[in-house]
Amino acid sequence: MTKKSEVHPVVWLQGAACTGCTISLMNSPYPKLKNLLLDELVPGESLGLKFMATLMGGTGELALEVLERTKSGKNFVLVVDGAVPTGEEGRFCTVGEETFADQVVRLAQASIVVVNIGTCSSYGGISSGHPNLTDCISVSEQLNQRGISTPTVNVPGCPPEPSWFVDTLARIIISGIPSDDELDSVGRLKEVYGTLVHDSCPRRGDFTTGKYARNIGDEGCLVELGCKGPYTNSPCPDRGWHEGLNWPIKNNHPCIGCTEPGFPDLMSPFYEKFGMEEAEEMYRRLK
């Protein structure tokens, strides 16, 4: 008799964001979103998406009832897409009649793990960029301020390539909550984000030999045009997007460092090379 697949409930909560992380996942060539949600993620284990405002048919009270039922079960994974607005007591963003800030705390308390998808939920991202009129902060900051100790794992990117999220979720389901040794200093899985863009870049040889592009579209290393690859942990060079079809540097565009804390402010201006002072300041901020 075939063993029934164990279903792991997932609540996907969206806050201050552009929905780009959701759209990125929806456009994944493989696994397609329907495969991710309907098939087994790994043998004997599958996901059950219970609440996701962008995709679910139900709205209003009907949708919020599903959210409350899932929360009461307590054995669910909370995926958060978007930063947490804290200005004006959180009234810039609400889920039903509750502020997003309060909803994140309440759901995180009941979940087994919080997975932050995208740089906004992971570190604040564009939503918290200057002048940050809504006082957005990352999910981890919000939870720390409220004294919530639920484990969190970050999957940054603006947006992240779908496989980064799938691999992180699969790792959690197969092996449980990652230990501190398996995460880097900013909460990312080392097995996914363990290499610098610069180290795996196909133009690394140009950097070594001093062949630099002077204009967008030129051959050569893009560091003189502001490429942040030497300071950015991301698997972009190894995986690319749309089954490896393309990614920024392959498309003759500098890396803008979107997987790092402090993006976009810390990585700006995008098209100017970092000097030693800027690089030292960035490393100080990241530590």
SVG drawing of the C-alpha trace seen along z (x, -y; Angstrom):
<svg xmlns="http://www.w3.org/2000/svg" viewBox="-17 -61 63 63">
<polyline fill="none" stroke="black" stroke-width="0.4" points="0.0,0.0 1.4,-3.4 2.1,-5.7 0.0,-8.9 2.1,-12.0 2.5,-14.2 1.1,-17.7 2.8,-20.7 0.4,-23.6 1.7,-27.0 0.4,-30.4 1.8,-33.1 1.4,-36.6 2.0,-39.7 3.0,-43.0 4.8,-46.1 6.1,-44.7 5.4,-44.8 4.2,-41.2 7.3,-40.6 8.4,-37.6 5.0,-36.0 5.1,-36.6 8.7,-35.2 7.6,-32.0 4.5,-31.8 6.8,-32.1 9.1,-29.3 9.7,-27.0 10.3,-24.0 8.9,-23.3 5.9,-25.2 3.8,-26.6 1.1,-23.9 3.7,-21.2 5.1,-22.8 1.6,-22.9 0.0,-19.8 2.8,-17.3 5.3,-16.0 8.1,-18.5 10.2,-15.6 9.2,-11.9 6.5,-11.5 6.3,-15.3 4.1,-17.9 3.0,-21.4 -0.6,-22.6 -1.0,-26.3 -3.8,-27.4 -3.7,-31.2 -2.2,-33.4 -4.1,-36.5 -2.8,-36.8 -3.8,-33.3 -6.7,-32.2 -10.3,-32.5 -11.8,-33.3 -11.9,-36.9 -13.0,-38.8 -14.3,-36.9 -14.2,-33.6 -10.4,-33.9 -9.7,-35.1 -11.6,-32.1 -9.2,-29.8 -6.3,-31.8 -7.6,-31.4 -8.3,-27.6 -4.7,-27.1 -3.3,-29.1 -5.1,-27.1 -3.5,-23.9 -0.1,-25.4 1.9,-23.0 2.3,-25.3 5.1,-27.2 4.7,-30.9 6.1,-32.5 6.3,-36.3 6.6,-38.4 7.2,-42.1 8.5,-44.4 6.6,-45.4 5.4,-49.0 5.5,-50.2 4.7,-53.9 1.4,-55.3 1.0,-52.1 1.2,-49.9 -1.9,-51.3 -0.2,-51.7 -0.7,-47.9 -3.6,-45.7 -4.8,-42.1 -8.5,-42.3 -9.0,-44.6 -5.6,-43.8 -2.4,-45.5 0.2,-43.5 2.7,-44.1 0.4,-42.5 -0.6,-39.7 3.0,-38.8 3.7,-38.5 0.5,-36.5 1.1,-34.0 4.8,-33.7 4.0,-32.7 1.9,-29.8 4.1,-28.7 7.0,-26.2 9.3,-28.4 9.1,-31.7 10.6,-31.8 11.1,-35.4 11.0,-35.5 12.5,-38.5 14.8,-41.2 11.9,-43.3 10.8,-40.7 14.4,-39.5 16.1,-42.9 13.6,-45.7 14.6,-46.1 13.2,-48.8 10.2,-49.2 12.6,-50.5 14.7,-52.6 15.3,-56.3 13.2,-58.2 11.2,-55.2 8.0,-57.3 6.1,-54.2 8.9,-53.1 9.3,-49.7 11.5,-47.1 12.3,-43.5 10.3,-40.6 13.1,-39.5 13.3,-43.0 9.6,-43.0 9.7,-39.6 12.8,-40.6 11.1,-43.7 8.1,-41.7 10.1,-39.0 9.1,-36.2 11.7,-33.4 10.3,-31.4 13.1,-30.4 13.5,-32.5 15.2,-31.7 15.8,-34.4 15.6,-33.9 16.6,-37.4 16.6,-38.7 14.6,-41.4 13.0,-39.0 14.7,-35.7 15.0,-33.1 12.3,-30.5 14.8,-27.6 16.4,-29.5 13.0,-29.5 12.2,-25.9 15.6,-24.6 15.3,-26.4 11.8,-25.1 12.8,-21.6 15.8,-21.7 13.5,-22.6 11.0,-19.9 13.6,-17.2 16.0,-18.0 14.1,-20.3 14.9,-23.8 18.5,-24.8 21.0,-25.2 23.0,-28.4 26.0,-26.7 23.9,-26.1 22.9,-29.8 25.2,-32.7 25.4,-35.8 22.3,-37.3 20.0,-34.3 20.5,-32.7 21.1,-29.0 24.8,-28.7 24.2,-25.9 22.1,-28.3 23.9,-31.6 27.3,-30.4 29.3,-31.9 29.9,-35.5 28.7,-36.4 32.2,-37.6 33.8,-34.2 31.6,-32.3 31.2,-35.1 32.0,-34.2 33.8,-37.5 36.1,-36.8 38.9,-36.2 38.5,-39.7 38.8,-41.1 42.0,-39.1 43.6,-40.3 42.4,-43.9 40.0,-43.9 37.2,-46.3 34.0,-47.4 33.8,-51.2 30.2,-51.3 27.1,-49.1 27.3,-46.5 31.1,-46.3 33.0,-43.1 35.0,-42.8 34.5,-42.9 31.7,-45.3 33.2,-46.4 34.1,-49.9 30.4,-50.3 29.3,-49.7 29.0,-45.9 28.4,-44.8 29.3,-41.2 32.4,-41.3 30.2,-42.0 27.1,-40.0 26.3,-36.4 24.0,-34.9 23.9,-31.8 22.9,-33.8 26.0,-32.8 25.5,-29.1 21.7,-29.0 20.6,-32.0 16.9,-32.6 14.4,-30.7 16.4,-27.5 19.7,-29.4 18.6,-31.4 19.8,-34.7 20.8,-36.8 22.0,-40.4 25.7,-40.1 25.0,-37.7 22.7,-40.5 25.6,-43.0 24.2,-44.7 26.1,-45.1 25.0,-43.2 23.2,-45.6 23.6,-43.5 19.9,-42.9 20.4,-39.9 22.3,-41.8 21.1,-43.7 20.9,-47.4 19.8,-47.1 19.1,-49.4 20.6,-52.3 23.8,-50.6 24.4,-49.5 23.7,-52.8 24.6,-54.5 24.2,-51.4 26.5,-52.5 29.4,-53.8 32.4,-51.7 32.8,-51.3 35.9,-52.9 37.6,-51.6 35.7,-53.8 32.3,-52.7 33.4,-49.0 34.6,-49.3 31.4,-51.0 29.3,-48.3 31.2,-45.5 30.9,-47.3 27.1,-47.6 26.8,-44.0 28.6,-42.8"/>
</svg>
